[in-house]
Amino acid sequence: MSDRLPHEKGFHVSWDQLHRDSRTLALRLDGKGPDDGAWRAVVAITRGGMAPAMIVARELDIRVVDTISVKSYDNQSQSEAKVIKSPDPEIIGDGTGILVIDDLVDTGRTLDVVRAAMPKAHIATVYGKPLGLSRVDTYVGRVDQDSWIYFPWDMALLYVPPYRGG
């Protein structure tokens, strides 16, 4: 069979898997902050970074959580990345002691914008594609560049007919 079905090159992530991988990310970050191993705050990159950031903040007992919103996708096509909501500058400063969390780094353009805003922040993602991994300080899983990740908040449970019969 030469034609692939859309889900065959996709990487499907369940809520359980995202939770496990986000906890693994927290474990890798535990004790790595600049303040005797602690982090001052977590900044989630909206929207995909919000669930992992919540899990990491819980696991590492980080009470200050904020967001940065960077728009770089229109549906499944990338566009120029731009900040549309910034975190509190009094808390964030230059990013020292700040842990920035996202679900995925793809090309790295979103993280370039975030790094420019918080040059000393520690950037962590749950998953990473090869083109963007140089922009990430910590990540959990690597995914092929040409794979599309289907996150649980993007999915609904639907019947899929079998290849034969059905």
Secondary structure, 3 states (H helix, E strand, C coil): CCCCCHHHCEEECCHHHHHHHHHHHHHHHCCCECECEECCEEEEEECCCHHHHHHHHHHCCCCCEEEEEEEEEECCEEEEEEEEECCCHHHHCCCCCEEEEEEEECCCHHHHHHHHHCCCCEEEEEEECCCCHHHCCEEEEECCCCCEEECHHHCCCCCCCCCCCC
